[in-house]
Amino acid sequence: QKEVEQNSGPLSVPEGAIASLNCTYSDRGSQSFFWYRQYSGKSPELIMFIYSNGDKEDGRFTAQLNKASQYVSLLIRDSQPSDSATYLCAVNSFKTSYDKVIFGPGTSLSVIP
Amino acid sequence: SAVISQKPSRDICQRGTSLTIQCQVDSQVTMMFWYRQQPGQSLTLIATANQGSEATYESGFVIDKFPISRPNLTFSTLTVSNMSPEDSSIYLCSVLGRTYEQYFGPGTRLTVT
């Protein structure tokens, strides 16, 4: 089992719809969870982080965390064509002697005008 | 957030040669990370570079192939040695924020012919 898994997509949604991106992780000891957005040819940029079970909202973005199910998701409301990008889920791993972030394979999102 | 610059932004190199990538941060940071992102793939951690100590390499990466220097708290270099076409990739440096979020440099796009 891979440490962080995501649906590779591509995920296509119409403009104005809700895009739902999902991520599962294997390390039950993980404490910190991140969503990054990466436009083609650019480096990843942080969108949100979440540490506690439940929902965290920031503008059109909502991160949801369920540690019991080892599941974290990102909802994008009122999707815009500018949201078209690859979304990377990242999880802190404390298995080694230092903090390390494990990235998932990413989900490609396409918002259709 | 940290502002990170990388040099060069891109390069085309011949097989068997070496390239040194520089990473400069606008503030002092303890840990710096080097990632590789191959075409269409997610981020793979190469090594963690702490100032004043040897870099810690991930499984599959060795110091002879990817020597790293970390002479101070704002600068690091990654050398890709004895390059082959399989080393063609984007190389990214990153630093850790206070809440374990990562900030990435713009990346170095390397093509080996």
Interface residues (C-beta under 8 A of the other chain):
Chain A: S32 F34 Y36 K42 S43 P44 E45 L46 F49 L88 A90 N92 Y98 D99 K100 V101 F103 G104 P105 G106
Chain B: M31 Q41 S42 L43 L45 T48 T56 L92 L96 T99 Y100 E101 Q102 Y103 F104 G105 P106 G107
